[in-house]
Amino acid sequence: MTTKPDFTDSLPAAVLFDLDGTLVDSERENVESVVLAMRKLGGELDAEERQFIIGHSWNEIHARLAKTYGLTVTMDELIAQAVAEKRELMKVKGHRMLPSARETVALLAARCPLAIASGASRVEVRDAIEGTGLASFFPVALGAEDYDQGKPHPAPYLRAMDLLGVRARAGHCIVIEDATPGILSGRAAGAKVIAVRIGNFSGYDLNAAHVVVDTLADVTLELCQELCQ
């Protein structure tokens, strides 16, 4: 008779989530908010620049747009304009969790500490997790202002590990992502990475992840434990 493996000694040290496109269905609004903010500043983003917004942090977005369009506004000023645009968009559409986000987050939070490491701004992160009722699950929720270099640099996930006190166990941390820059960031931080297809509407190549799944419902405790073996 075959017995199911016992993974009780291989719980993840922590599970670290991306936000937009991973937990919440907001990538389109993120892009549109930057497009609208830039339009008011006299810049019209092309398709490549719109694609770049997805998966990158405000640090890199502002640097690229400042170089291309000669922006004189600071990152914080550009964020403020984009946040105002995004809040207007959200009044119509609301904050929408991706399928099984709440159930998966609750399941994992009962076993190990969780964090968010997002390329969005702090206020966008807070708006999203409070708007979806997920805030109580995340003792650490980082935005772009909380680190100097964004994804694919490992800094966002290393900072989250530091704040949770698990950096020494990076190999037993799980990162959950939807875009190539975040996958590379998680791997560079030493974590195991699960990529989720459902929020990847822009078609990023997810093959650099250790495991690719369809939805967050597929991110089971058993899968996380197997990755931490």
BALOBA-1460 file (C-alpha; in Angstrom, 3 decimals):
// residues 229
<rec num="1" residu="m" x="0.000" y="0.000" z="0.000"/>
<rec num="2" residu="t" x="1.349" y="3.428" z="-1.008"/>
<rec num="3" residu="t" x="1.364" y="6.071" z="1.709"/>
<rec num="4" residu="k" x="1.289" y="9.787" z="1.138"/>
<rec num="5" residu="p" x="4.635" y="11.492" z="1.908"/>
<rec num="6" residu="d" x="4.857" y="13.346" z="5.198"/>
<rec num="7" residu="f" x="5.910" y="16.951" z="4.536"/>
<rec num="8" residu="t" x="5.461" y="18.239" z="8.084"/>
<rec num="9" residu="d" x="9.163" y="19.054" z="8.413"/>
<rec num="10" residu="s" x="9.342" y="20.982" z="5.137"/>
<rec num="11" residu="l" x="6.931" y="23.845" z="5.609"/>
<rec num="12" residu="p" x="8.027" y="26.969" z="3.717"/>
<rec num="13" residu="a" x="9.961" y="29.490" z="5.790"/>
<rec num="14" residu="a" x="7.745" y="32.120" z="4.139"/>
<rec num="15" residu="v" x="5.640" y="32.671" z="1.039"/>
<rec num="16" residu="l" x="6.256" y="35.931" z="-0.800"/>
<rec num="17" residu="f" x="3.686" y="37.185" z="-3.275"/>
<rec num="18" residu="d" x="3.748" y="39.607" z="-6.128"/>
<rec num="19" residu="l" x="0.532" y="41.652" z="-6.148"/>
<rec num="20" residu="d" x="-0.735" y="42.865" z="-9.520"/>
<rec num="21" residu="g" x="-1.540" y="39.986" z="-11.842"/>
<rec num="22" residu="t" x="-0.813" y="37.476" z="-9.082"/>
<rec num="23" residu="l" x="-3.286" y="38.256" z="-6.302"/>
<rec num="24" residu="v" x="-5.359" y="41.013" z="-7.884"/>
<rec num="25" residu="d" x="-6.559" y="41.526" z="-11.440"/>
<rec num="26" residu="s" x="-5.196" y="45.037" z="-11.876"/>
<rec num="27" residu="e" x="-2.442" y="44.995" z="-14.498"/>
<rec num="28" residu="r" x="-4.616" y="46.697" z="-17.122"/>
<rec num="29" residu="e" x="-5.545" y="49.488" z="-14.709"/>
<rec num="30" residu="n" x="-1.894" y="49.909" z="-13.733"/>
<rec num="31" residu="v" x="-0.912" y="50.428" z="-17.348"/>
<rec num="32" residu="e" x="-3.854" y="52.710" z="-18.088"/>
<rec num="33" residu="s" x="-3.187" y="54.862" z="-15.022"/>
<rec num="34" residu="v" x="0.412" y="55.498" z="-16.123"/>
<rec num="35" residu="v" x="-0.725" y="56.172" z="-19.698"/>
<rec num="36" residu="l" x="-3.246" y="58.761" z="-18.468"/>
<rec num="37" residu="a" x="-0.755" y="60.393" z="-16.089"/>
<rec num="38" residu="m" x="1.878" y="60.625" z="-18.810"/>
<rec num="39" residu="r" x="-0.626" y="61.992" z="-21.308"/>
<rec num="40" residu="k" x="-1.276" y="64.915" z="-18.969"/>
<rec num="41" residu="l" x="2.478" y="65.486" z="-18.895"/>
<rec num="42" residu="g" x="2.656" y="65.540" z="-22.687"/>
<rec num="43" residu="g" x="3.860" y="62.005" z="-23.340"/>
<rec num="44" residu="e" x="2.058" y="59.232" z="-25.222"/>
<rec num="45" residu="l" x="3.326" y="55.764" z="-24.347"/>
<rec num="46" residu="d" x="3.892" y="53.276" z="-27.147"/>
<rec num="47" residu="a" x="3.167" y="49.540" z="-26.993"/>
<rec num="48" residu="e" x="6.675" y="48.642" z="-25.801"/>
<rec num="49" residu="e" x="6.525" y="51.161" z="-22.957"/>
<rec num="50" residu="r" x="3.097" y="49.890" z="-21.914"/>
<rec num="51" residu="q" x="4.451" y="46.347" z="-21.849"/>
<rec num="52" residu="f" x="7.420" y="47.480" z="-19.735"/>
<rec num="53" residu="i" x="5.079" y="48.759" z="-17.010"/>
<rec num="54" residu="i" x="3.860" y="45.210" z="-16.408"/>
<rec num="55" residu="g" x="6.213" y="43.380" z="-14.081"/>
<rec num="56" residu="h" x="8.551" y="46.316" z="-13.391"/>
<rec num="57" residu="s" x="8.632" y="48.607" z="-10.396"/>
<rec num="58" residu="w" x="8.036" y="52.337" z="-10.254"/>
<rec num="59" residu="n" x="11.798" y="52.807" z="-9.848"/>
<rec num="60" residu="e" x="12.474" y="51.420" z="-13.320"/>
<rec num="61" residu="i" x="9.295" y="52.839" z="-14.875"/>
<rec num="62" residu="h" x="10.078" y="56.383" z="-13.756"/>
<rec num="63" residu="a" x="13.730" y="56.095" z="-14.815"/>
<rec num="64" residu="r" x="12.779" y="54.905" z="-18.298"/>
<rec num="65" residu="l" x="10.056" y="57.504" z="-18.844"/>
<rec num="66" residu="a" x="12.219" y="60.309" z="-17.455"/>
<rec num="67" residu="k" x="14.982" y="59.419" z="-19.914"/>
<rec num="68" residu="t" x="12.636" y="59.055" z="-22.895"/>
<rec num="69" residu="y" x="10.385" y="62.052" z="-22.279"/>
<rec num="70" residu="g" x="12.662" y="64.343" z="-20.299"/>
<rec num="71" residu="l" x="10.368" y="64.320" z="-17.283"/>
<rec num="72" residu="t" x="11.063" y="66.914" z="-14.629"/>
<rec num="73" residu="v" x="8.629" y="65.418" z="-12.102"/>
<rec num="74" residu="t" x="10.006" y="63.133" z="-9.414"/>
<rec num="75" residu="m" x="9.029" y="59.496" z="-9.028"/>
<rec num="76" residu="d" x="6.786" y="60.391" z="-6.089"/>
<rec num="77" residu="e" x="5.061" y="63.084" z="-8.148"/>
<rec num="78" residu="l" x="4.476" y="60.738" z="-11.066"/>
<rec num="79" residu="i" x="3.178" y="58.072" z="-8.674"/>
<rec num="80" residu="a" x="0.745" y="60.564" z="-7.141"/>
<rec num="81" residu="q" x="-0.654" y="61.454" z="-10.562"/>
<rec num="82" residu="a" x="-0.975" y="57.809" z="-11.598"/>
<rec num="83" residu="v" x="-2.587" y="56.850" z="-8.275"/>
<rec num="84" residu="a" x="-5.203" y="59.555" z="-8.770"/>
<rec num="85" residu="e" x="-5.966" y="58.152" z="-12.218"/>
<rec num="86" residu="k" x="-6.052" y="54.578" z="-10.920"/>
<rec num="87" residu="r" x="-8.454" y="55.431" z="-8.123"/>
<rec num="88" residu="e" x="-10.849" y="56.898" z="-10.665"/>
<rec num="89" residu="l" x="-10.609" y="53.705" z="-12.721"/>
<rec num="90" residu="m" x="-11.196" y="51.596" z="-9.623"/>
<rec num="91" residu="k" x="-14.355" y="53.510" z="-8.769"/>
<rec num="92" residu="v" x="-15.840" y="51.896" z="-11.852"/>
<rec num="93" residu="k" x="-14.206" y="48.454" z="-11.788"/>
<rec num="94" residu="g" x="-13.325" y="47.933" z="-8.128"/>
<rec num="95" residu="h" x="-10.490" y="45.833" z="-6.743"/>
<rec num="96" residu="r" x="-10.826" y="42.294" z="-8.062"/>
<rec num="97" residu="m" x="-9.043" y="39.289" z="-6.619"/>
<rec num="98" residu="l" x="-7.867" y="36.635" z="-9.030"/>
<rec num="99" residu="p" x="-9.527" y="33.201" z="-8.664"/>
<rec num="100" residu="s" x="-8.776" y="31.377" z="-5.382"/>
<rec num="101" residu="a" x="-6.585" y="34.233" z="-4.082"/>
<rec num="102" residu="r" x="-8.335" y="34.499" z="-0.717"/>
<rec num="103" residu="e" x="-8.497" y="30.751" z="-0.153"/>
<rec num="104" residu="t" x="-4.843" y="30.180" z="-1.035"/>
<rec num="105" residu="v" x="-3.616" y="33.119" z="1.025"/>
<rec num="106" residu="a" x="-5.632" y="31.975" z="4.056"/>
<rec num="107" residu="l" x="-4.362" y="28.402" z="3.693"/>
<rec num="108" residu="l" x="-0.713" y="29.443" z="3.531"/>
<rec num="109" residu="a" x="-1.009" y="32.131" z="6.225"/>
<rec num="110" residu="a" x="-2.073" y="29.443" z="8.697"/>
<rec num="111" residu="r" x="1.246" y="27.628" z="8.117"/>
<rec num="112" residu="c" x="3.916" y="30.277" z="7.563"/>
<rec num="113" residu="p" x="4.475" y="34.052" z="7.382"/>
<rec num="114" residu="l" x="3.476" y="35.868" z="4.204"/>
<rec num="115" residu="a" x="4.691" y="39.032" z="2.504"/>
<rec num="116" residu="i" x="3.966" y="41.080" z="-0.583"/>
<rec num="117" residu="a" x="6.828" y="42.499" z="-2.646"/>
<rec num="118" residu="s" x="5.255" y="44.658" z="-5.328"/>
<rec num="119" residu="g" x="6.542" y="47.055" z="-7.952"/>
<rec num="120" residu="a" x="3.520" y="49.251" z="-7.314"/>
<rec num="121" residu="s" x="3.707" y="52.167" z="-4.905"/>
<rec num="122" residu="r" x="2.991" y="51.741" z="-1.196"/>
<rec num="123" residu="v" x="-0.359" y="53.479" z="-1.520"/>
<rec num="124" residu="e" x="-1.356" y="51.270" z="-4.462"/>
<rec num="125" residu="v" x="-0.414" y="48.161" z="-2.476"/>
<rec num="126" residu="r" x="-2.390" y="49.372" z="0.525"/>
<rec num="127" residu="d" x="-5.410" y="50.315" z="-1.600"/>
<rec num="128" residu="a" x="-5.407" y="46.873" z="-3.214"/>
<rec num="129" residu="i" x="-5.043" y="44.689" z="-0.126"/>
<rec num="130" residu="e" x="-7.473" y="46.762" z="1.901"/>
<rec num="131" residu="g" x="-9.901" y="46.906" z="-1.020"/>
<rec num="132" residu="t" x="-9.870" y="43.113" z="-1.321"/>
<rec num="133" residu="g" x="-9.811" y="42.367" z="2.404"/>
<rec num="134" residu="l" x="-6.392" y="40.686" z="2.250"/>
<rec num="135" residu="a" x="-4.457" y="43.158" z="4.407"/>
<rec num="136" residu="s" x="-4.670" y="41.167" z="7.641"/>
<rec num="137" residu="f" x="-2.793" y="38.227" z="6.095"/>
<rec num="138" residu="f" x="0.336" y="40.233" z="5.276"/>
<rec num="139" residu="p" x="2.516" y="41.556" z="8.113"/>
<rec num="140" residu="v" x="4.912" y="42.796" z="5.414"/>
<rec num="141" residu="a" x="3.633" y="44.544" z="2.283"/>
<rec num="142" residu="l" x="6.327" y="46.340" z="0.285"/>
<rec num="143" residu="g" x="5.966" y="48.898" z="-2.476"/>
<rec num="144" residu="a" x="8.506" y="50.419" z="-4.832"/>
<rec num="145" residu="e" x="9.605" y="53.022" z="-2.280"/>
<rec num="146" residu="d" x="10.851" y="50.264" z="0.038"/>
<rec num="147" residu="y" x="13.864" y="49.210" z="-2.038"/>
<rec num="148" residu="d" x="16.356" y="50.845" z="-4.389"/>
<rec num="149" residu="q" x="16.280" y="48.408" z="-7.311"/>
<rec num="150" residu="g" x="13.178" y="46.716" z="-8.673"/>
<rec num="151" residu="k" x="12.571" y="43.355" z="-10.295"/>
<rec num="152" residu="p" x="14.377" y="41.497" z="-11.853"/>
<rec num="153" residu="h" x="16.914" y="42.576" z="-9.202"/>
<rec num="154" residu="p" x="16.552" y="40.434" z="-6.045"/>
<rec num="155" residu="a" x="16.234" y="43.487" z="-3.752"/>
<rec num="156" residu="p" x="12.403" y="43.425" z="-3.364"/>
<rec num="157" residu="y" x="12.285" y="39.813" z="-2.226"/>
<rec num="158" residu="l" x="15.453" y="40.025" z="-0.145"/>
<rec num="159" residu="r" x="13.981" y="43.030" z="1.677"/>
<rec num="160" residu="a" x="10.792" y="41.104" z="2.361"/>
<rec num="161" residu="m" x="12.810" y="38.147" z="3.676"/>
<rec num="162" residu="d" x="14.801" y="40.454" z="5.936"/>
<rec num="163" residu="l" x="11.650" y="41.954" z="7.429"/>
<rec num="164" residu="l" x="10.203" y="38.493" z="8.063"/>
<rec num="165" residu="g" x="13.522" y="37.287" z="9.510"/>
<rec num="166" residu="v" x="13.875" y="34.416" z="7.031"/>
<rec num="167" residu="r" x="16.688" y="35.512" z="4.711"/>
<rec num="168" residu="a" x="18.982" y="32.816" z="6.081"/>
<rec num="169" residu="r" x="16.378" y="30.306" z="4.857"/>
<rec num="170" residu="a" x="15.871" y="31.815" z="1.404"/>
<rec num="171" residu="g" x="15.994" y="28.374" z="-0.204"/>
<rec num="172" residu="h" x="12.951" y="27.408" z="1.834"/>
<rec num="173" residu="c" x="10.970" y="30.478" z="0.764"/>
<rec num="174" residu="i" x="8.385" y="30.393" z="-2.007"/>
<rec num="175" residu="v" x="7.852" y="33.317" z="-4.381"/>
<rec num="176" residu="i" x="4.587" y="33.460" z="-6.343"/>
<rec num="177" residu="e" x="4.671" y="35.556" z="-9.516"/>
<rec num="178" residu="d" x="3.038" y="36.210" z="-12.894"/>
<rec num="179" residu="a" x="5.774" y="37.925" z="-14.921"/>
<rec num="180" residu="t" x="9.345" y="37.256" z="-16.032"/>
<rec num="181" residu="p" x="10.991" y="40.143" z="-14.090"/>
<rec num="182" residu="g" x="9.458" y="38.900" z="-10.842"/>
<rec num="183" residu="i" x="10.373" y="35.288" z="-11.526"/>
<rec num="184" residu="l" x="13.992" y="36.287" z="-12.093"/>
<rec num="185" residu="s" x="13.913" y="38.442" z="-8.951"/>
<rec num="186" residu="g" x="12.683" y="35.547" z="-6.824"/>
<rec num="187" residu="r" x="15.250" y="33.158" z="-8.230"/>
<rec num="188" residu="a" x="18.063" y="35.692" z="-7.740"/>
<rec num="189" residu="a" x="16.963" y="36.029" z="-4.102"/>
<rec num="190" residu="g" x="17.448" y="32.282" z="-3.696"/>
<rec num="191" residu="a" x="13.776" y="31.345" z="-3.423"/>
<rec num="192" residu="k" x="11.749" y="28.703" z="-5.210"/>
<rec num="193" residu="v" x="9.356" y="30.338" z="-7.675"/>
<rec num="194" residu="i" x="5.837" y="29.376" z="-8.689"/>
<rec num="195" residu="a" x="4.436" y="31.200" z="-11.723"/>
<rec num="196" residu="v" x="0.676" y="31.545" z="-12.172"/>
<rec num="197" residu="r" x="-0.709" y="31.793" z="-15.699"/>
<rec num="198" residu="i" x="-4.152" y="33.288" z="-15.125"/>
<rec num="199" residu="g" x="-3.047" y="36.885" z="-14.519"/>
<rec num="200" residu="n" x="-0.370" y="36.877" z="-17.224"/>
<rec num="201" residu="f" x="-2.538" y="38.565" z="-19.849"/>
<rec num="202" residu="s" x="0.467" y="40.194" z="-21.551"/>
<rec num="203" residu="g" x="2.023" y="36.831" z="-22.385"/>
<rec num="204" residu="y" x="5.282" y="36.877" z="-20.414"/>
<rec num="205" residu="d" x="7.396" y="33.738" z="-20.731"/>
<rec num="206" residu="l" x="7.023" y="31.962" z="-17.385"/>
<rec num="207" residu="n" x="9.409" y="29.082" z="-18.021"/>
<rec num="208" residu="a" x="12.117" y="30.439" z="-15.719"/>
<rec num="209" residu="a" x="9.931" y="29.526" z="-12.727"/>
<rec num="210" residu="h" x="10.497" y="26.249" z="-10.901"/>
<rec num="211" residu="v" x="6.818" y="25.385" z="-11.393"/>
<rec num="212" residu="v" x="4.107" y="26.922" z="-13.587"/>
<rec num="213" residu="v" x="0.439" y="26.493" z="-12.600"/>
<rec num="214" residu="d" x="-2.829" y="27.697" z="-14.064"/>
<rec num="215" residu="t" x="-4.409" y="29.415" z="-11.041"/>
<rec num="216" residu="l" x="-3.756" y="30.026" z="-7.375"/>
<rec num="217" residu="a" x="-5.982" y="27.034" z="-6.614"/>
<rec num="218" residu="d" x="-3.062" y="24.921" z="-7.855"/>
<rec num="219" residu="v" x="-0.710" y="26.438" z="-5.266"/>
<rec num="220" residu="t" x="-1.333" y="23.792" z="-2.644"/>
<rec num="221" residu="l" x="0.480" y="23.346" z="0.623"/>
<rec num="222" residu="e" x="1.817" y="20.046" z="-0.712"/>
<rec num="223" residu="l" x="3.323" y="21.762" z="-3.750"/>
<rec num="224" residu="c" x="5.046" y="24.375" z="-1.596"/>
<rec num="225" residu="q" x="6.370" y="21.697" z="0.743"/>
<rec num="226" residu="e" x="7.697" y="19.603" z="-2.133"/>
<rec num="227" residu="l" x="9.593" y="22.639" z="-3.463"/>
<rec num="228" residu="c" x="11.136" y="23.144" z="-0.017"/>
<rec num="229" residu="q" x="12.439" y="19.582" z="0.269"/>
